[in-house]
Amino acid sequence: MRHVGLDFRFPAVEPVTDLRNVDLLGWLDPRQARKSGYLVEGRNPDEMTGIPSYSATDQEFYVLEGKVRRFHGRTVPPGGCTAKADALLNRGARGVAPADASKRFDDDEVPRYVDSAAELASKDPRIAAAEREWSDCMRSEGFDYLNTGQASGDPRWTATVNDDLSPKPRGTPAEIDTAVADARCRAETGYFAVRRTVHVEAQNRVIGQNRARLDVVRSLHQARLANSAKVLDGTLTLSW
């Protein structure tokens, strides 16, 4: 970016703190349930990716993404500065064709495989059976819900677009009582274990179907991690 006359800097990256697998497991923390029901602290993209939100001017965006061929009289590389940097980080990836190594790195590729596995798992009859067993447990506790989503999404405490001006009270005795019983029933019926088993099997199935591509992605990750360290200590630089 400085090569073409733009002083642009990405924000500093922070450690990823979001525990994504809690969603796959259908996890509900008993301590959280006793404290505030289903209310949890907001999760944001910063926690999930480690990359704080940032803004770029139109000119910066055009150069970053390669939307222009020249800027201030200087050539912008194909794909922009981001693609040029990716090509540097991808350098030396074992078993990766040069054409693949020179491509813009797709940060969303692995999450798409995760989503495919989650969709596959959602259709597994063992999940539906676990929901029914959980529902029976809840009914014995005096709560009538067909599945866990109905409990956590009960309109008595779940906000909708119509509640913007008058937010619903959270952490009420009714919500806490429901959440406590919910967490107890998930634990007693083995709900978490069923979901874990089903999701592990679904992910392994997706991995098996896409092993060749995932091997390439792994090799790219390994190269990018090693090259990033070299960039940071100054032993690997990009020539323009």
Summary of the structure (lengths in Angstrom):
residues: 240
radius of gyration: 23.9
end to end distance: 10.8
largest distance: 74.3
contacts: 619
relative contact order: 0.15
helix: 58%
strand: 2%
